[in-house]
Amino acid sequence: MSLIQAALPPALHYPAYRAYWLGTLASVSGFQIVRFGQFWLMFELTGSTLNLGYVGLAQAIPGILFNLFGGVFADKVDQRRLIMATQLLTASLIFLLATLTLLDLVRAWNLLLLAFLAAAVNAFDEPARQSLYPHLIDRKAMTSAVAMNAAIWQSNRIVAPAVAGFIIAVADTEAAFYTAGVGFLTMAAVIYGLRIPPFTRGAHGNPVQDMLEGLGFIRKNSIFSFLIGMTFFNSFFGLAYITLMPVFAVEILEVGSKGQGLLMSVGGAGALMATMWLSSRSSTRYKGFLIIGGAVLFGIFLIAFALTSQWIGSYFLALVLMFGVGLFNSAYNISVQSSLQMMVPDAIRGRVMGFYSMTYSISPLGALQAGVLANLIGTPIAIAIGGLAVVGFAVGPATVNSKLRNLGTTLREMESGEPTSVPSRQPSR
C-alpha cells in the first residue's frame, strides 16, 4: 500500500467507493448551489420573505410524502439505474429552470413547481444512494464511509453558498443553475461506470405492501425503532435552534448577523471535527456511547447554550457551547446512520433507509413548532425543551430495554464480522 493510500480514510481505500464519493461530491455541490439559487431568485422575483418560506416548504414536503415509496423502489429495482435516472431527471429540471431564467420567463409559481418536482425526484434518489454505497465497502469501513458522506454535506454548507454567490455576482443566476446541473450529470456518469456485486432484493409485492413490510420490520425491531426515533427527535426538536438563531444573535446576545455567522461557523467546525475523526476510524469501540452519550451531551449543550445565553449573556460562552452542540450532534448522528447500515438486511435496506431519510424532511415542521412555542414561552425555554426532548428519548428507552443497553456490544460484534453478501469486495493495495 502506498503512503498516499495509507493516509486515506479507510473507506477511500476501496476504488468503487472513491468514485462514488467523488460523484456524490459533485452532486451535493450542485444541490447546494441550486438551493441557494432558488432562494435568491425567489427574493429577486417577489421581494417577499413569505415566498422564501414557500420555497422551503416546496423542498421539504416531497421528502415527507415520497421517501417511503422511494425506499420501496430502492429495494425493488436496480439501484444504479434508479440513481442514474434520478440524477438525469434532476439535471433536466435544473437546466429547464436555468433556461427559463436566462430567457426572463421564470415566475414564482414555476420556480416553486420545479423546486417541488426536484425534491420529489430526490425522495427516490436518496434511499437508492443510501442502499448502494454499503455494497462498495466492507462492513468494517462503514463508519468511515458514513462520516465521509457527512463530510461532503457539512463542507458544502460552507463552501457551496460562497461559490453560488460568486457565480451569481459574476455571471447571473442562470449560470449558477447550469453549473449545478453539471454536478448531477457528473454523478450519473460515475454511477454508470460502477459495477455492483449481486445481492438479494426483498421488495416483490405492490408498493404499499412493500412499504408496510418495511414499517413492520422497524416496528418489530426495537433497536431500529430506537435509532430512527433518535433521528426524528433530533430533526424535529434538536435542530430547531438553527431557525431561531437570529433571535439569540440580535435580541439576546446582541451580536448581530456577523455574530450569528460566527456562532454557526463554530458549530460547523465542531461537527466537522467529529466527522473527520470518525472518517479515520476503521472501527469504533465506543459506538454505544457515541450514540446514547452523544445524544445526551448534544441535548445538554443545547440546553446550556439556550439558558446561559439568556441568564448570563456571555458571547464567548455561547461560542464554546455551540462548538459542543455541533461536535456531539455530528458524532451521534453519524454513529446512528453507520449502525443502521451495518445491521439492516440488504433485502430491506432501501425501505429502512428511506424511512430514516424521511425524518430529516420534518425539520421545517420542527422549526414551526419551536417558533410557536417560542412565541408563547420565550425562545431560550423553547430551545431548552427541544434539547430536553432529545435527552429524554436517548435515556428513556435505553433504561428499560436490555437490547438498547447492550447496543455497543451488539455493534462491536457486527463491526468485527465480515459481510456474507459481498465476500469479494477487497480494498485496493
N, C-alpha and C positions, 0 to 999 in steps of 0.2 A: 504494500500500500504506500503510495507517495505521501510526502509531507503535507501536500495540499489536501489530499483526501483525508488524512488523519486529522486535520484541523477542522474538517467539516462536521456539522451536527450529524448524529447517527442516521437520521432519515435521509440525508442527502448523499449517503453512500450508495443508494440504490438509483441506478440510471433512470429508470422509468419514473420514479418519484421526483428526481431532479427536473426532468422535462415537465412533469405535471405542475411542479411548484412554480417554474418559470412561466408556464402558461397561465396559471392562476394569478400570478403577479400582474401580468398584462391585463387579464380580465377584470380583476378587482380595481386596478388603476383606472380602467375605463369606466367601471361602475361608479367610483367615487367622483370622477370628473363629470360624468353626465348628471349625477345627482346634484352636484354644486351648480352646474349649468342650468338645470331645471328651476332651482330656486331663484337663481339670478335672473333668468329670463322671465319668470312669472312676475317678479317685482318690477322689472323693466316694463312689462306689458300693462300691469294694473296699479302698481304702487301701493298694493294692499297687503298688510300683514295677515289678514284673514285668509287671503288666497294662498299665502305661503303655507298656512295650516292645511288647506285643502290639498296642496301638493304632497305634504307629509302623509295625509290620510290615503291618498291615491297610491302611495308607495307602500303603505303598511297593510291595508285591507286585504289585498290578494294573498299575502302570506298567511293570514288567518283563515281565509276561505279555502285556499287551494293546496297548502303544504301537505296535508294528509293524503290528498289524491296524488300529489307529486311523489310521495313516498311509495304509494302503491305502484305507480308506473316504474319507479326505480327498481322495484323487485320483480317486475313483470317483463320488461323489455331489456334489450342490450343497452347498458348504461353509456357506453361510448357513443352509440348513435343518438341516444337521447340528449347527451350533453352537446354533441355537435349540432343537433337540430336547435336546441335552445339558444346556443351561442350565436348561431347564424340568424335566427329569428330576432334575437335581441339586437344584433348589429343592424338588421334591416330596419327595425323600428327607430333606432337612433339615427341612422342615415336619413330616414324619412323626416324626422324632426329637424335634423340639420338642414335639409333641403328646403323645408317649409320656412325655416328661419332665414336662410340665405335669400329666398325669394320674397321675404317680407309677407308671407301668407300665414304665419303661425298666429294662433289666437289662444286665449286662455283655455277654452274648452278642449281644443285638440291637444294642447300641452298636457292637460290633466288626463285625457283619454290615453295618450301614448305612455304617460307615466304609469297608469294603471295596467295597461297591457304588458309593458316591460316587466313590471313587478309580478304579474301573473305568470309570465314565462319563467321568471326566476324561481317561482314557487315549485316548478318542476325541475329546474336546473340544480338547485341547492341539494335536495335529497339524493339526486343522482351522483353529484360530486362527493357527498359525504359517504356514499356507498362504494364509490370507485377506488379512492386512494388507499384504503386499507389493504387492497389486493396488490399494491405496488411495493409493499414493505413486509418485513417480518414483524410479528407481534411485539417483540422486544423493543422495536423502534417506534411504537405507536405514540407514546407521549411526546417524543421528539417531533414526529410528523404533525400532530395536532398543534404543538407550540409553533412550528414553522408556519403553518397555515394562519394561526392567530397573529403572528408577527407581520404577515402581509397586510392584514386588516388594520392593525394598530399603527404601523408605519404609514400606511396610505391615508389614514385620517389626518396625519400631519402634513405629508408631502403633497398628496393629490390636490387638495384645495388650493395650495400655493401655485401648483402647476396650472390648474384650471384658471385661476385668476390671472396669471401671466399671459396665457393664450388668449383669453378674452380681451385683455388690455391691448395686446399687440395685433390680434387678427380677428377679433369679434367672437360672438358666442357660437356661431355655426362651426367655426374652426375647432373649438373645444369638443363639440359633439362629434365631428368627423374623426378627431383624434381618439375619442373614447370608443367609437365603433371599431377602429382598427385593433384595439385591445381585445375585443370579443372575437374578431376574426383570427387573431393570433392563437387564442385558446382553442378555437375549433380546429385549427391546423395541428396543434400539438396533440390534441386528443385523437385526431385521425391517425397519427403515427404511433400511438401506443398499442401494445399487444398485451391483453389481459388473460391470465390463465382461466380456464373454465371453472365455474362453481355452480352450486345448486341454486335455482331460483324458486322462490316459495309462493309467489302470487299467481294463482291459476284460475280463480273464480271471477265473478264480476267485481268491479272496483269497490262497490260498497261492502260486499262480503269480505274482500281482502283488507279493506280499511278496518272493519270491525275486528277481524282476526288480529291485526296489529295492535289495536287498542286493548283487546282482551289479553294479549301477551304481556303488555305493560302492566295492566291491572293485576294480573296473577303473579307477577314477579316483583316483590316489594322493593328490591334494590333498584330496578329500572324506574319504578314509580317514584322512589325517593330522589334519584339523581335528576330525573326530568322535572320533578316538583321543585328542586332547588333552583333549576334554571328559570322556571316560571316565577318563583318568588324574587329571584334576582332581577329579572326583566321588569316585573310589574311593580315591585316595591323598592328594590335596591337602587335601580338606575334612574329613578325619578329625580334624583338630585341634579342630574345634568340639565334638565329642562328648567329647573328653578334656580340654577346657579346665578343668573343675573340679579336675583333678589339678594343673595348673600353679598355679591360684589358691590352693588350700588347702595342698598339700603342698610345692610347690617355691618359689613366690614368697611364700606365706603372707599373702595379701591378702584372703582370704575372698570371700564372694559379691558384696559391693559392688565389690571389686577386679576380680572376673571380669566384672561388668556393665560396668565402665568399659573393660576390655580389648576386649570385644565391641563396645561403642559406638564406640571409636576405630577399630576395623577397619571398622565400618559407615560411619563418616564418610569414611574413605579410599575405600571402594567408591563411596559416593555422590558424592564429588568427581570421580572418574574418569567416572562415569555422566553427571553434569551437563556435564562438558567435552565428552564425546563427543556428547551430545544436541544441543549447539550447533553441531556441525560439519555442513556440507552435504557435505563430502568430507574424507577423511583421507589426507594424503600418506604417512604413515608406518605404514600398515596392516600391512605385513610385520613391521616392528619391534614394533608393538604386540602382534602375535600371538606371534611366536617370542621376542622380547626380553621381552615382558610375562610370558610363562610362565616364562622363566628367572629373571627378577627375583622373581616370586612364589615360586618354589621356593627361591631363595637367602634371601629374607627369612624364609620359614618355617623353613628350617634354622637360620638365625641366631637366630630367636626361641626355638626349642626348645633349642638348645645353650647360648646365653648365659643363659637363664633358669636352667639347671642349674648352669653353671660360674661365672657372675658374680652372678646373683641380683638384678639391678637391675630394679625395677619400672618406673622411668622409661624405661630402655632397651627393656623389653618393650613398653611403650606405643608408642614410636616405631616399633619393628619391626612391631607389629601394624597400625599405620596403613599401612605399606608393603605388608603382606600383603593388606589389603583393597583398596588402590589398584591394585596390579598384577593381582590376581586379577580384579577387575571389568574393567579395561582390556582384558585379553586375552580374557576370555570374551565380552564384547560384540563385540569385533573378530572373533572366530571366528564367532559367530552371524550378524553382518551380512555376512560374507564368504560363508558358506554360502547365505544368502538371495539374494545378488547372483549367484552362479554357478549355482545349481541350476535346471534347466529346469522350467517350470511343470508339465509333464505328470507329473513325478515328485517334485514339491516335497513333497507330503504324506508320502510314504514316507521320503524322506531326513530330513525334519524330525521325523518320528515316531521314527526310529532315534536321531536326535540327542537328542530329549527323553527317550528311554528311559535314556540314560546318567545323567541326574540321579536316576533312581529307584534307582540302585545305591548311593547314599550310605550307607544303613543297613548294607549289606554291607561297604562300605569301613570304616565305624566298627567293625564286628565284627572285621575283620582287624587293624585298628590296636589294638583292645583286647587281642586275643590276643597280638600282638607286644609290646605294652607290658608285658604280664604276664610275658613271657619275658626281655626285654632292657631294660625301663625305658621310661617314656613319652617322654622327650625324644628318645631314639635312634629310637623307633618313628616319631615325627612327622618327624624329620630324614630318615629313609629315605623317607617319603612325599614330602617335598619334593624329594629327590634323584631319585625316580622321575619326577616332573613335569619336572624339568630335563632328565633323560636322554632322555625322549621328545621334548621340544621340539628338542633339539640333534641327536640321532642321525639321524632321517630327513632333516632339512634338510641335513645334511652330505653325504649320499650321493645325494640326489635333486635334480637341477637344477631341476625344476619347483618344488620347495619352496624352493630357494634364491632363485628369482626370483618368489616368491609376491607380494611387494609390487608389483612391476611389473605382473604379471597383474591384480591387484586394482585398481590405479590405472587401467589401460586400461578395465576393465569399469565402474568407477565413473564414468568420464568419458563413457561412451556412454549414449545414450537407449534405453530398453527398446522392443523391437519389438512386444511383445504387447499393450501398452496405450498407444498413442500419444496417446489423447485425454485422458489424465489431466493436469491442469494445476493448479497451486496457485491458491488464491483470491487475488484482488487487492483 
